[in-house]
Amino acid sequence: MVGLFIYNFHSTKFSTDIADWGQFGDYLSPVITLINTIILSLITLLIQDIQSDSEKTRSIEHERKEKYEQRDRLFSEVTKMFGELRKNLLMAKTEKDLTFEILSLSQFINSYSVEYSELQLSNEFVSVLKCVRDYSKFLNSNQSSDENIKIDYLTKYIEHEFTITSTFRKKMIKERYLQ
Protein backbone atom coordinates (compact mmCIF):
# COMPACT_ATOMS: atom_id res chain seq x y z
CA MET A 1 0.00 0.00 0.00
CA VAL A 2 2.81 2.39 0.83
CA GLY A 3 4.48 1.44 -2.47
CA LEU A 4 1.31 2.31 -4.39
CA PHE A 5 1.07 5.62 -2.58
CA ILE A 6 4.68 6.52 -3.45
CA TYR A 7 4.24 5.36 -7.05
CA ASN A 8 1.13 7.46 -7.58
CA PHE A 9 2.34 10.60 -5.83
CA HIS A 10 6.11 10.55 -6.35
CA SER A 11 6.09 13.55 -8.68
CA THR A 12 4.29 15.85 -6.25
CA LYS A 13 6.09 18.12 -3.83
CA PHE A 14 6.04 17.63 -0.08
CA SER A 15 3.25 19.52 1.52
CA THR A 16 3.78 22.11 4.18
CA ASP A 17 0.14 21.88 5.29
CA ILE A 18 -0.28 19.98 8.54
CA ALA A 19 -3.72 18.65 7.45
CA ASP A 20 -2.09 16.86 4.51
CA TRP A 21 0.40 15.17 6.87
CA GLY A 22 -2.49 14.18 9.17
CA GLN A 23 -4.26 12.52 6.25
CA PHE A 24 -1.02 10.77 5.30
CA GLY A 25 -0.72 9.50 8.91
CA ASP A 26 -4.30 8.27 8.80
CA TYR A 27 -3.46 6.43 5.60
CA LEU A 28 -0.31 4.79 7.05
CA SER A 29 -1.75 3.95 10.49
CA PRO A 30 -3.57 0.70 9.48
CA VAL A 31 -0.55 -0.41 7.43
CA ILE A 32 1.84 0.06 10.36
CA THR A 33 -0.66 -1.57 12.73
CA LEU A 34 -0.91 -4.60 10.43
CA ILE A 35 2.87 -4.92 10.15
CA ASN A 36 3.26 -4.60 13.95
CA THR A 37 0.53 -7.21 14.52
CA ILE A 38 2.21 -9.68 12.18
CA ILE A 39 5.63 -9.13 13.77
CA LEU A 40 4.27 -9.41 17.32
CA SER A 41 2.29 -12.55 16.42
CA LEU A 42 5.44 -14.18 15.05
CA ILE A 43 7.39 -13.21 18.16
CA THR A 44 4.62 -14.63 20.38
CA LEU A 45 4.63 -17.92 18.46
CA LEU A 46 8.42 -18.10 18.72
CA ILE A 47 8.31 -17.50 22.48
CA GLN A 48 5.60 -20.14 22.93
CA ASP A 49 7.67 -22.64 20.97
CA ILE A 50 10.74 -21.90 23.11
CA GLN A 51 8.69 -22.26 26.32
CA SER A 52 7.20 -25.52 25.10
CA ASP A 53 10.66 -26.94 24.38
CA SER A 54 11.87 -25.72 27.76
CA GLU A 55 8.93 -27.40 29.54
CA LYS A 56 9.54 -30.65 27.66
CA THR A 57 13.20 -30.55 28.63
CA ARG A 58 12.33 -29.83 32.26
CA SER A 59 9.81 -32.66 32.26
CA ILE A 60 12.33 -35.12 30.80
CA GLU A 61 14.97 -34.01 33.31
CA HIS A 62 12.48 -34.35 36.17
CA GLU A 63 11.53 -37.88 35.06
CA ARG A 64 15.20 -38.81 34.70
CA LYS A 65 16.01 -37.39 38.15
CA GLU A 66 13.05 -39.23 39.65
CA LYS A 67 14.20 -42.48 38.04
CA TYR A 68 17.73 -42.00 39.41
CA GLU A 69 16.42 -41.27 42.88
CA GLN A 70 14.20 -44.34 42.71
CA ARG A 71 17.16 -46.46 41.62
CA ASP A 72 19.28 -44.99 44.41
CA ARG A 73 16.61 -45.83 47.00
CA LEU A 74 16.26 -49.29 45.52
CA PHE A 75 20.02 -49.85 45.58
CA SER A 76 20.13 -48.66 49.18
CA GLU A 77 17.34 -51.09 50.09
CA VAL A 78 19.11 -53.93 48.29
CA THR A 79 22.42 -53.34 50.03
CA LYS A 80 20.70 -53.02 53.41
CA MET A 81 18.71 -56.20 52.78
CA PHE A 82 21.84 -58.09 51.72
CA GLY A 83 23.72 -56.90 54.80
CA GLU A 84 20.94 -58.13 57.08
CA LEU A 85 20.60 -61.36 55.15
CA ARG A 86 24.34 -62.04 55.28
CA LYS A 87 24.37 -61.45 59.05
CA ASN A 88 21.38 -63.76 59.55
CA LEU A 89 22.89 -66.44 57.33
CA LEU A 90 26.00 -66.46 59.48
CA MET A 91 23.98 -66.67 62.70
CA ALA A 92 21.40 -69.22 61.53
CA LYS A 93 21.53 -72.62 63.17
CA THR A 94 18.37 -74.27 61.77
CA GLU A 95 16.10 -73.99 58.78
CA LYS A 96 13.53 -72.12 60.90
CA ASP A 97 16.06 -69.38 61.57
CA LEU A 98 15.94 -68.46 57.86
CA THR A 99 12.19 -68.75 57.25
CA PHE A 100 11.63 -65.03 57.75
CA GLU A 101 14.56 -64.14 55.48
CA ILE A 102 13.26 -66.39 52.71
CA LEU A 103 9.79 -64.84 52.94
CA SER A 104 11.22 -61.31 53.04
CA LEU A 105 13.48 -61.95 50.09
CA SER A 106 10.61 -63.51 48.09
CA GLN A 107 8.37 -60.56 48.87
CA PHE A 108 11.13 -58.11 47.97
CA ILE A 109 11.75 -59.84 44.64
CA ASN A 110 8.02 -59.85 43.81
CA SER A 111 7.48 -56.21 44.74
CA TYR A 112 10.42 -54.96 42.66
CA SER A 113 10.27 -57.45 39.80
CA VAL A 114 9.61 -54.73 37.21
CA GLU A 115 12.65 -52.68 38.22
CA TYR A 116 14.91 -55.74 38.33
CA SER A 117 13.72 -57.11 35.02
CA GLU A 118 14.48 -53.70 33.55
CA LEU A 119 17.96 -53.96 35.05
CA GLN A 120 18.19 -57.58 33.90
CA LEU A 121 18.80 -58.79 37.44
CA SER A 122 15.72 -60.98 37.97
CA ASN A 123 17.63 -64.24 37.44
CA GLU A 124 20.30 -63.17 39.90
CA PHE A 125 17.73 -62.46 42.60
CA VAL A 126 16.08 -65.80 42.00
CA SER A 127 19.55 -67.40 42.32
CA VAL A 128 20.06 -65.64 45.65
CA LEU A 129 16.69 -66.90 46.86
CA LYS A 130 17.52 -70.44 45.73
CA CYS A 131 20.90 -70.24 47.44
CA VAL A 132 19.30 -69.11 50.72
CA ARG A 133 16.67 -71.86 50.49
CA ASP A 134 19.35 -74.48 49.80
CA TYR A 135 21.39 -73.22 52.70
CA SER A 136 18.32 -73.34 54.90
CA LYS A 137 17.71 -76.99 53.95
CA PHE A 138 21.38 -77.75 54.50
CA LEU A 139 21.10 -76.50 58.09
CA ASN A 140 18.50 -79.19 58.80
CA SER A 141 20.51 -81.94 57.16
CA ASN A 142 22.93 -84.34 58.79
CA GLN A 143 25.83 -82.47 57.20
CA SER A 144 25.07 -79.15 58.91
CA SER A 145 28.17 -79.41 61.05
CA ASP A 146 30.47 -79.61 58.01
CA GLU A 147 32.08 -76.15 57.90
CA ASN A 148 33.40 -76.59 54.34
CA ILE A 149 29.90 -77.10 52.92
CA LYS A 150 28.65 -74.19 54.99
CA ILE A 151 31.41 -71.99 53.57
CA ASP A 152 30.54 -73.14 50.03
CA TYR A 153 26.92 -72.06 50.48
CA LEU A 154 27.90 -68.72 51.96
CA THR A 155 30.44 -68.19 49.17
CA LYS A 156 27.77 -68.85 46.53
CA TYR A 157 25.47 -66.41 48.27
CA ILE A 158 28.14 -63.72 48.42
CA GLU A 159 29.01 -64.27 44.74
CA HIS A 160 25.36 -63.71 43.75
CA GLU A 161 25.13 -60.72 46.05
CA PHE A 162 28.28 -59.23 44.53
CA THR A 163 27.02 -59.85 40.99
CA ILE A 164 23.76 -58.07 41.75
CA THR A 165 25.29 -55.07 43.48
CA SER A 166 28.09 -54.59 40.95
CA THR A 167 25.71 -54.98 37.99
CA PHE A 168 23.31 -52.58 39.66
CA ARG A 169 26.09 -50.01 40.16
CA LYS A 170 27.34 -50.34 36.58
CA LYS A 171 23.88 -49.87 35.13
CA MET A 172 23.22 -46.87 37.36
CA ILE A 173 26.49 -45.27 36.28
CA LYS A 174 25.78 -45.94 32.60
CA GLU A 175 22.28 -44.48 32.89
CA ARG A 176 23.57 -41.31 34.49
CA TYR A 177 26.54 -40.61 32.29
CA LEU A 178 25.41 -41.87 28.92
CA GLN A 179 22.11 -40.01 28.77
LODRENLO-468467 format. One line per 3 residues: their letters; for each residue x, y, z of N, C-alpha, C. Coordinates in steps of 0.1 Angstrom, whole numbers, always signed. Atoms other than C-alpha are relative to their C-alpha. Layout:
BEGIN
A) X,Y,Z,X,Y,Z,X,Y,Z ~ ...
! end
This chain:
BEGIN
MVG) +8,-12,+0,+0,+0,+0,+9,+13,+0 ~ -9,-12,+0,+28,+24,+8,+7,+1,-13 ~ -6,+0,+14,+45,+14,-25,-9,+7,-10
LFI) +10,-6,+9,+13,+23,-44,-1,+15,+2 ~ +1,-14,-3,+11,+56,-26,+12,+8,-6 ~ -12,-6,+5,+47,+65,-34,+0,+0,-16
YNF) +1,+0,+15,+42,+54,-71,-9,+10,-5 ~ +10,-10,+5,+11,+75,-76,+4,+14,+3 ~ -2,-14,-4,+23,+106,-58,+15,+4,+1
HST) -14,-3,-1,+61,+106,-64,+4,+13,-6 ~ -4,-13,+7,+61,+136,-87,-5,+12,+7 ~ +5,-11,-7,+43,+158,-63,+10,+5,+11
KFS) -9,-6,-10,+61,+181,-38,-6,-3,+14 ~ +5,+2,-14,+60,+176,-1,-8,+12,+5 ~ +10,-10,-4,+32,+195,+15,+6,+7,+13
TDI) -4,-7,-13,+38,+221,+42,-13,+2,+8 ~ +13,-1,-8,+1,+219,+53,-1,-12,+10 ~ +1,+10,-10,-3,+200,+85,-12,-10,-2
ADW) +12,+8,+2,-37,+187,+75,+3,-11,-10 ~ -4,+10,+10,-21,+169,+45,+8,-11,+7 ~ -8,+10,-8,+4,+152,+69,-9,-9,+9
GQF) +10,+7,-9,-25,+142,+92,-7,-11,-9 ~ +7,+10,+9,-43,+125,+62,+10,-11,-3 ~ -10,+10,+3,-10,+108,+53,+2,-10,+12
GDY) -1,+8,-12,-7,+95,+89,-12,-9,+1 ~ +12,+8,+0,-43,+83,+88,+1,-12,-10 ~ -1,+10,+10,-35,+64,+56,+10,-10,+4
LSP) -10,+9,-5,-3,+48,+71,-3,-8,+12 ~ +2,+7,-13,-17,+39,+105,-5,-14,-1 ~ +4,+14,+1,-36,+7,+95,+11,-9,-6
VIT) -12,+8,+6,-5,-4,+74,+10,-3,+11 ~ -9,+2,-11,+18,+1,+104,-5,-10,+10 ~ +7,+9,-10,-7,-16,+127,+1,-14,-4
LIN) +0,+14,+6,-9,-46,+104,+14,-6,+1 ~ -14,+5,-1,+29,-49,+102,+4,-3,+14 ~ -4,+2,-14,+33,-46,+139,-7,-12,+6
TII) +8,+12,-4,+5,-72,+145,+7,-13,-5 ~ -6,+12,+6,+22,-97,+122,+13,-3,+7 ~ -13,+1,-7,+56,-91,+138,-2,-5,+14
LSL) +2,+4,-14,+43,-94,+173,-6,-14,+1 ~ +5,+13,+0,+23,-125,+164,+11,-11,-2 ~ -11,+9,+3,+54,-142,+150,+9,-1,+13
ITL) -8,+0,-13,+74,-132,+182,-7,-8,+11 ~ +8,+7,-10,+46,-146,+204,+1,-15,-3 ~ -1,+14,+3,+46,-179,+185,+14,-6,+2
LIQ) -14,+4,-2,+84,-181,+187,+2,-2,+15 ~ -1,+1,-15,+83,-175,+225,-7,-12,+5 ~ +8,+11,-4,+56,-201,+229,+7,-13,-3
DIQ) -8,+11,+4,+77,-226,+210,+12,-3,+9 ~ -11,+1,-9,+107,-219,+231,-4,-5,+14 ~ +5,+5,-13,+87,-223,+263,-4,-14,+0
SDS) +4,+14,+1,+72,-255,+251,+12,-10,+0 ~ -13,+8,+0,+107,-269,+244,+6,-1,+14 ~ -6,-1,-14,+119,-257,+278,-8,-9,+9
EKT) +9,+8,-9,+89,-274,+295,+2,-15,-2 ~ -2,+14,+3,+95,-306,+277,+14,-5,+5 ~ -13,+3,-5,+132,-305,+286,+0,-2,+16
RSI) +2,+1,-15,+123,-298,+323,-7,-13,+4 ~ +8,+12,-3,+98,-327,+323,+9,-12,-2 ~ -9,+11,+2,+123,-351,+308,+11,-1,+11
EHE) -10,+0,-11,+150,-340,+333,-6,-4,+13 ~ +6,+4,-13,+125,-344,+362,-3,-15,+0 ~ +3,+15,+0,+115,-379,+351,+13,-7,+1
RKE) -13,+6,-1,+152,-388,+347,+5,+1,+14 ~ -4,-2,-13,+160,-374,+381,-8,-9,+10 ~ +9,+8,-8,+130,-392,+396,+5,-15,-1
KYE) -4,+14,+3,+142,-425,+380,+13,-3,+8 ~ -12,+2,-7,+177,-420,+394,-2,-1,+15 ~ +3,+1,-15,+164,-413,+429,-6,-13,+4
QRD) +6,+12,-3,+142,-443,+427,+10,-12,+0 ~ -11,+11,+1,+172,-465,+416,+9,+1,+12 ~ -9,-2,-12,+193,-450,+444,-7,-6,+13
RLF) +7,+5,-12,+166,-458,+470,+0,-16,-1 ~ +0,+14,+2,+163,-493,+455,+13,-6,+3 ~ -13,+5,-3,+200,-498,+456,+3,+0,+15
SEV) -2,-1,-15,+201,-487,+492,-7,-11,+7 ~ +8,+11,-6,+173,-511,+501,+7,-14,-3 ~ -6,+12,+3,+191,-539,+483,+12,-3,+8
TKM) -12,+1,-8,+224,-533,+500,-3,-3,+15 ~ +4,+2,-14,+207,-530,+534,-5,-14,+2 ~ +6,+13,-1,+187,-562,+528,+11,-11,-1
FGE) -10,+10,+1,+218,-581,+517,+9,+0,+13 ~ -8,-1,-12,+237,-569,+548,-7,-8,+11 ~ +8,+7,-10,+209,-581,+571,+0,-15,-3
LRK) +1,+14,+4,+206,-614,+551,+13,-7,+3 ~ -13,+6,-2,+243,-620,+553,+3,-3,+15 ~ -2,+2,-14,+244,-615,+590,-9,-11,+6
NLL) +9,+11,-5,+214,-638,+596,+4,-13,-6 ~ -5,+12,+5,+229,-664,+573,+11,-6,+9 ~ -11,+4,-9,+260,-665,+595,-5,-4,+14
MAK) +5,+4,-13,+240,-667,+627,-10,-11,+0 ~ +10,+10,+1,+214,-692,+615,+6,-14,+4 ~ -4,+13,-5,+215,-726,+632,-9,-11,-6
TEK) +9,+10,+5,+184,-743,+618,-8,+7,-12 ~ +8,-5,+11,+161,-740,+588,-10,+11,+4 ~ +10,-10,-5,+135,-721,+609,+6,+14,+2
DLT) -7,-13,-2,+161,-694,+616,-1,+9,-13 ~ +0,-7,+12,+159,-685,+579,-13,+2,-7 ~ +13,+0,+5,+122,-688,+573,-4,+15,-3
FEI) +4,-14,+2,+116,-650,+577,+8,+6,-11 ~ -9,-6,+10,+146,-641,+555,-5,-5,-14 ~ +4,+5,+13,+133,-664,+527,-13,+7,-4
LSL) +13,-7,+3,+98,-648,+529,+2,+14,-3 ~ -3,-14,+3,+112,-613,+530,+7,+2,-13 ~ -7,+0,+13,+135,-620,+501,-10,-2,-12
SQF) +10,+3,+10,+106,-635,+481,-9,+12,-2 ~ +9,-11,+1,+84,-606,+489,+7,+12,-7 ~ -8,-11,+6,+111,-581,+480,+2,-2,-15
INS) -1,+3,+15,+117,-598,+446,-13,+2,-7 ~ +13,-2,+7,+80,-598,+438,-4,+14,-1 ~ +4,-14,+1,+75,-562,+447,+8,+9,-9
YSV) -8,-8,+8,+104,-550,+427,+4,-7,-13 ~ -3,+9,+12,+103,-575,+398,+1,+9,-13 ~ +0,-9,+12,+96,-547,+372,+13,+7,-1
EYS) -12,-7,+0,+126,-527,+382,+12,-9,-3 ~ -11,+9,+2,+149,-557,+383,+0,-7,-14 ~ +0,+5,+14,+137,-571,+350,+6,+10,-9
ELQ) -5,-11,+9,+145,-537,+335,+15,+1,+2 ~ -15,+1,-3,+180,-540,+351,+6,-13,-4 ~ -4,+14,+4,+182,-576,+339,+7,-7,+12
LSN) -5,+6,-12,+188,-588,+374,-10,-10,+6 ~ +10,+9,-6,+157,-610,+380,+6,-14,+2 ~ -5,+13,-1,+176,-642,+374,+10,-1,+12
EFV) -9,+0,-11,+203,-632,+399,-7,+0,+13 ~ +8,+0,-13,+177,-625,+426,-6,-13,+3 ~ +5,+13,-2,+161,-658,+420,+11,-10,+4
SVL) -11,+8,-4,+195,-674,+423,+4,+2,+15 ~ -3,-3,-15,+201,-656,+457,-11,-8,+8 ~ +11,+7,-8,+167,-669,+469,+2,-15,+0
KCV) -2,+14,+1,+175,-704,+457,+12,-4,+9 ~ -12,+2,-8,+209,-702,+474,-4,+0,+15 ~ +4,-1,-14,+193,-691,+507,-9,-12,+4
RDY) +8,+12,-3,+167,-719,+505,+8,-12,+1 ~ -8,+12,-1,+193,-745,+498,+8,+0,+13 ~ -8,-1,-12,+214,-732,+527,-9,-3,+12
SKF) +10,+2,-11,+183,-733,+549,-2,-15,+1 ~ +2,+15,+0,+177,-770,+539,+13,-7,+5 ~ -13,+5,-4,+214,-777,+545,+1,+0,+15
LNS) -1,-1,-15,+211,-765,+581,-8,-11,+7 ~ +8,+11,-6,+185,-792,+588,+5,-14,-4 ~ -5,+13,+4,+205,-819,+572,+10,-6,+10
NQS) -10,+6,-9,+229,-843,+588,+14,+6,-2 ~ -13,-5,+3,+258,-825,+572,+2,+14,+5 ~ +0,-14,-4,+251,-791,+589,+12,+3,+8
SDE) -12,-3,-8,+282,-794,+611,+12,+1,-9 ~ -12,-1,+9,+305,-796,+580,+2,+15,-4 ~ -3,-14,+2,+321,-762,+579,+3,+3,-15
NIK) -4,-2,+14,+334,-766,+543,-12,+2,-8 ~ +12,-1,+8,+299,-771,+529,-7,+13,+4 ~ +6,-12,-5,+286,-742,+550,+7,+12,-7
IDY) -8,-11,+6,+314,-720,+536,-3,+1,-15 ~ +4,+0,+15,+305,-731,+500,-13,+7,-2 ~ +13,-6,+1,+269,-721,+505,+1,+15,+2
LTK) -2,-15,-3,+279,-687,+520,+8,+7,-12 ~ -7,-5,+11,+304,-682,+492,-9,+2,-13 ~ +9,-2,+12,+278,-688,+465,-9,+12,+2
YIE) +8,-11,-3,+255,-664,+483,+7,+13,-3 ~ -7,-13,+1,+281,-637,+484,+4,+3,-14 ~ -2,-2,+15,+290,-643,+447,-12,+6,-7
HEF) +12,-5,+6,+254,-637,+438,-3,+14,+4 ~ +2,-14,-6,+251,-607,+461,+10,+10,-8 ~ -10,-9,+7,+283,-592,+445,-4,+2,-14
TIT) +4,-2,+14,+270,-598,+410,-11,+9,-1 ~ +11,-9,+0,+238,-581,+418,+4,+15,+2 ~ -4,-13,-4,+253,-551,+435,+9,+7,-10
STF) -9,-6,+9,+281,-546,+410,-7,+3,-14 ~ +8,-2,+12,+257,-550,+380,-9,+12,+2 ~ +9,-11,-4,+233,-526,+397,+8,+13,-1
RKK) -8,-12,+0,+261,-500,+402,+4,+4,-15 ~ -4,-3,+14,+273,-503,+366,-11,+5,-8 ~ +11,-5,+8,+239,-499,+351,-4,+14,+5
MIK) +3,-13,-5,+232,-469,+374,+10,+11,-6 ~ -10,-9,+5,+265,-453,+363,-2,+3,-15 ~ +2,-2,+14,+258,-459,+326,-12,+8,-3
ERY) +12,-8,+2,+223,-445,+329,+3,+15,+2 ~ -3,-14,-3,+236,-413,+345,+9,+7,-10 ~ -10,-7,+8,+265,-406,+323,-1,-2,-15
LQ) +2,+2,+15,+254,-419,+289,-12,+7,-5 ~ +12,-7,+5,+221,-400,+288,+1,+15,+1
! end
